[in-house]
């Protein structure tokens, strides 16, 4: 039967191996790796975009930043034949041109979109592209891209 001192030594070796393997695993991750930021938006039944705690909703991102846009969409008075109840389209504020890849159709419920912010810093605007009610024209959201 092994002595108590031998058992303690074996446990220390196990602990040391466990710590060493954890350090190797952590060091193999890319340096500076950060989690993608999740931005939550409500496309509401009153034909308004809302962000919790923000009376004048604005999304601010860094140029080229990877984000996850988590949008909860609630049905307003009307919707498209394909079932989309709101749209989420990003326009350059200067010339109102659409930003490629940012023309989203929203179905009822929660949807997530993995996107990259535009690379050009400046002012943008999110507009609804589905005629969701008589208040549809007011469904806008300020979007700012920082350098």
N, C-alpha and C positions, 0 to 999 in steps of 0.2 A: 504494500500500500504506500502511495507517495506521501512524503512528509508535508506538513502544513506550509513550510517555507517554499517548497517546490510548487505547490498549488498557487501561492501568492505570486510567485515569479511568472507562472503561466498566465495568470489573469492580467498581470501588468503587460506582458507581451501582446495579449489579445487587444487590450486597450490601446497600446501604442500602434498596433497594426490598423485598428479601426480609425484612429485619429489620422494616421498617415494616408490611408486610402481616401478619407474624406478630403484632406488637403489636396491630394492629387486630383480628385474629381473637381473641386472648386477651382483649382488653377487651370483646368482644361477649358473652362468656360471663357468665351471671348472677353477680353479686357474692356471694361467700361460698358458692358452690356446692360441696358436699361429696359424696363418693362414698357410696352406700348401704352400710351395714355388713353384712357377711355373717357369719351365725352358723351354725356347723357343729355338727350334732347327729347322733349315731348311735342309732338305734332298733334295739337288738341282739337277737340270737337268744335271749339269756337273759332276755328281757322286761325290759330296763332301758334307760333313756335314758342316754347317755354323752356327755360333752364332753371332748375331749382335754386331758389335764393337770389335770383337775378331779375329785377323788375324791368330792365332794358337788356334782354338777352344778347350777349355777344360771345362769340367763340374766338379765342386768341390762340394762335399756334405759331411755331417757328417754321421758316421756309423749309420745305422738304420733310418736315416731321412726320413720322409714321404715327397714325392714330387709329383708334377703333371708335367709330361713331355708333353709339347705341341709341336707336330712336324708337320710342314708343308712339305708335300712331293710333289715334281714336277717331272714329268715323264722324264726319260732320254731316251736313244735310244731303250732299250728293257725292258721287264717286264715278270712276271710269268703269267701262264695261269689263275690263280685265280684273276688276276687284281692287285696284289701287285707290286709296282714299285721300292721299296727299302725295305731293312730290317734294323733292329736296334737291334743288339745282343751284350750283354755285356759279355766280356771275362776277366778272371783273367789274368793279364799280365804275371805272373810267369809261368803258365803252359798252358795257352790258353784254359782253361776249361770254359764252358758256365756257367753263373750265372742263376740259376733257376728263371723263371718268367720274364726274361729279353730278350726273343727272340720274337721281335715284327715284324709283317709284316705291311708295310705301303701302303695304297691306296692313290690315288691322293687327295690332299686337306689337311685340318687340322684335326688332331686327337689328343685326349688327353688320357694319360695313367696315372692312379694313381698307384704309385709304392713306395716301400720302398728301400732305398739304402742298399747295402750289409752291413752286420754287421762287416765284417773283413776289417779293415783299409788297405789301400795300393793302388797300381797302377792297373788300369783296362784299357781296350780298348773297344771302340764300333766299330763294323764292320758291313758292309752291307752284308746281307745274300741272296740278290737277285742279280743275274748277270744283272746289269742295263745298262752296256755299256762296251766298251773296257777299260775304266778307273776304272772299278769297284774295282779292287784290292787296289786302293788308297783311297777308301772311308772309312776313319777311323777317330776316335775322341778319344782324351785322356779323361779319367774319373778317378778322384782321390777321394778316400774315406778317410776322416780324422777321427781320434779317437773321 
